Amino acid sequence: MTRDSIYVVTGGVLTSAKDTIGGNKVTVPQYYYKIALHIGADTTAIGFLLPNTSSKADLLDFVVTIDSVEMITGIDFFYKLENQEGFEAEKSLEDWELH
């Protein structure tokens, strides 16, 4: 039996060091990202980029391509996967049950 896998990557986007908190001057992220990668019969992924502010916007308003998260973070998340170019460039919600 083959089992599907889901990998989740999340982190802060540290684009500037001007906003800090505390005596140790910890940098406050301007954005947070979350990426979910589903590896199964078809590999799909979805990315989110959320500003570090209060919001009442729908979660779907923050859906972005994995490529755009990679561009802002400078991280190539799934470089070892052969088909990364396809799913990283897509901004598709059909494979995810988000309502």
C-alpha positions in Angstrom: 0.0 0.0 0.0 1.3 3.4 -0.9 0.7 6.2 1.5 0.6 9.9 0.6 2.7 12.4 2.5 2.1 16.0 3.4 5.0 18.3 4.3 4.5 21.7 5.9 7.1 24.5 6.0 6.5 27.7 7.8 8.6 30.6 8.9 9.0 34.4 9.1 10.2 36.7 6.4 13.0 38.9 7.7 13.4 41.5 5.0 14.6 44.3 7.3 16.2 44.6 10.7 14.6 47.9 11.5 11.7 46.5 13.5 12.9 44.8 16.7 11.5 44.0 20.1 13.0 43.4 23.6 16.4 44.1 25.1 18.0 41.6 22.7 16.6 43.5 19.7 14.9 40.4 18.2 13.9 41.1 14.6 10.2 41.2 13.9 9.2 39.5 10.7 7.2 41.6 8.2 5.5 38.5 6.8 5.0 34.9 7.6 4.8 32.1 5.1 3.3 28.6 5.1 3.7 26.0 2.4 1.9 22.7 2.2 3.3 20.0 -0.2 1.2 16.9 -0.9 3.2 14.0 -2.4 0.9 11.3 -3.8 -0.3 10.2 -7.2 0.0 13.9 -8.2 2.3 16.2 -6.3 0.6 19.5 -5.4 1.5 22.4 -3.2 -0.1 25.6 -1.9 1.6 28.6 -0.4 0.5 31.5 1.8 2.2 34.8 2.5 0.6 36.7 5.4 1.6 40.2 6.6 2.4 40.4 10.3 -0.6 42.5 11.1 -4.1 42.1 12.3 -6.5 41.1 9.5 -10.0 40.0 9.0 -9.3 39.0 5.4 -10.2 35.6 4.1 -7.3 33.1 4.2 -7.7 32.6 0.4 -6.7 36.2 -0.1 -3.2 35.2 1.0 -2.6 32.3 -1.4 0.5 32.7 -3.5 2.8 30.5 -5.6 5.6 28.7 -4.0 7.9 30.5 -6.5 6.8 33.9 -4.9 7.6 32.6 -1.4 11.0 31.4 -2.6 11.7 34.8 -4.2 10.9 36.8 -1.0 12.8 34.4 1.3 15.7 33.4 -0.9 15.0 29.7 -0.1 14.6 27.0 -2.7 12.3 24.7 -0.7 11.9 21.6 -2.9 15.0 21.7 -5.1 15.5 17.9 -4.9 12.1 17.1 -6.4 12.1 16.5 -10.1 8.8 18.1 -10.9 9.2 21.2 -8.7 8.9 23.7 -11.6 5.3 22.6 -12.3 3.7 22.8 -8.8 5.8 25.7 -7.6 4.6 28.0 -10.3 0.9 27.2 -9.9 -1.6 29.0 -7.7 -4.3 26.3 -7.7 -6.9 25.8 -5.1 -8.7 22.8 -6.7 -6.6 20.2 -4.9 -7.1 21.8 -1.5 -10.4 21.9 0.5 -10.3 25.5 1.5 -13.6 27.3 1.8 
